Each structure stands twice: as structure tokens, then as C-alpha cells.
Amino acid sequence: MVFGASLYFPPIFKAFALGLVLWLVIHHVLREKIYAGDIWHPVLMDLALFVLAVSVSQWILVKW
């Protein structure tokens, strides 16, 4: 069962799913600042935050 779960849910998918959840929380908190346009282009800021969230979630999964 553990082997089958690792086949159907590879580690990168787990990091992607956890990163998506982290990104949703971060995005909700920073939405006003992101779309105000003061920091950066909103789409690039969202993409950068998502990449950082997936990277952090991969690190969390490796250390855990």
C-alpha cells in the first residue's frame, strides 16, 4: 500500500499540493498589496510566491 501510494502520489505532486495550500494562504493575506501594483507586476508576484511556496513545501517534506 505504501509503495502504491508513492507511485500514484510522487513526492513532487505532494510538494505541489502542499505548495498550493501555502500559496493560497499567502495570497489571501497579501492580496491587497499584490494587486495594488506597488511591489511588482501582480502575475509575476503570484508566480514567484507560488514557486517559493512549492520550494518551501518540498523542503518541509524532505526534512519531515
GIWOHU-V911456 format. One line per field, one symbol per residue. ss: DSSP state (~ for helix, > for strand, _ for the rest). A space follows every 10 residues. Layout:
ss=???
//
This chain:
ss=_~~~~~~~__ ~~~~~~~~~~ ~~~~~~~~~~ ~~~~~~____ _~~~~~~~~~ ~~~~~~~~~~ ~~~_
//
